Amino acid sequence: MAKFTFVFDDETARALRATAARLGKSQSLVVREAVAEYAANAGRLTEAERRRMLGTIDALMKRAPARSRNAVAAEIRAVRRARRQGGRQRPAE
């Protein structure tokens, strides 16, 4: 195990002590568990971010398509054909 020294503000120190006492765990264990929890969730979207992104997708889905179904289907066929042949032979349109 590695040893670290941290400086906490008074409010964080009180919260750490109270949490450790309430859970019957050492302060070190509470910090280790908090870091593990933070690391597991780092990079995940907050609820507000998730709702904003879903709202954007919903708005896009309501818009009329810019191209016909046939044009989209033709592009998908071209992409699939290019993948089978090792990539596009010309830049995408």
C-alpha positions in Angstrom: 0.0 0.0 0.0 1.2 3.5 -0.7 1.0 6.4 1.8 -0.2 9.8 0.8 -0.7 13.1 2.6 -3.7 15.3 1.7 -4.9 18.6 3.0 -8.7 18.9 3.3 -10.7 22.1 4.0 -12.6 22.1 7.3 -15.9 21.1 5.7 -14.5 18.2 3.9 -12.6 17.0 7.0 -15.8 17.2 9.0 -17.7 15.3 6.4 -15.0 12.6 6.2 -14.9 12.2 10.0 -18.7 12.0 10.2 -19.0 9.6 7.4 -16.3 7.3 8.8 -18.0 7.4 12.2 -21.5 6.7 10.8 -20.3 3.8 8.7 -17.9 2.4 11.4 -15.0 2.5 8.9 -11.6 4.1 9.0 -11.2 7.5 7.3 -8.6 5.9 5.0 -11.1 3.2 3.9 -13.8 5.9 3.3 -11.3 7.9 1.1 -10.3 4.7 -0.8 -13.9 3.8 -1.4 -14.7 7.4 -2.5 -11.8 7.4 -4.9 -12.8 4.0 -6.3 -16.4 5.3 -6.8 -15.2 8.5 -8.4 -12.9 6.5 -10.8 -15.7 4.2 -11.8 -17.9 7.1 -12.7 -15.3 9.5 -14.2 -16.1 10.3 -17.8 -19.8 9.3 -17.5 -22.4 11.9 -18.3 -24.3 13.7 -15.6 -28.1 13.4 -15.7 -28.3 17.0 -17.0 -25.8 16.2 -19.8 -27.6 13.0 -20.7 -31.0 14.8 -20.9 -29.4 17.6 -23.0 -27.9 15.2 -25.5 -31.1 13.1 -25.7 -33.0 16.4 -26.4 -30.7 17.2 -29.2 -31.2 13.7 -30.7 -35.0 14.1 -30.3 -34.9 17.4 -32.1 -32.8 16.0 -35.0 -35.2 13.0 -35.3 -38.1 15.4 -35.8 -36.4 17.3 -38.6 -37.3 16.4 -42.2 -34.5 14.4 -43.8 -32.2 16.3 -46.1 -31.8 13.4 -48.5 -34.2 10.8 -50.0 -34.2 7.3 -48.7 -32.8 6.1 -52.0 -29.8 8.5 -51.6 -29.1 7.2 -48.1 -29.5 3.6 -49.2 -27.1 4.2 -52.1 -24.5 5.7 -49.7 -24.8 2.8 -47.3 -24.3 0.3 -50.1 -21.2 2.3 -51.3 -19.7 2.3 -47.8 -20.3 -1.5 -47.4 -18.8 -2.1 -50.8 -15.8 0.0 -49.9 -15.3 -1.8 -46.6 -15.2 -5.1 -48.4 -12.7 -3.8 -50.9 -10.4 -2.2 -48.3 -11.6 1.4 -48.1 -13.0 4.2 -50.2 -11.5 4.7 -53.6 -12.5 8.4 -53.6 -13.4 10.9 -50.9 -16.9 10.8 -49.5 -19.4 13.1 -51.0 
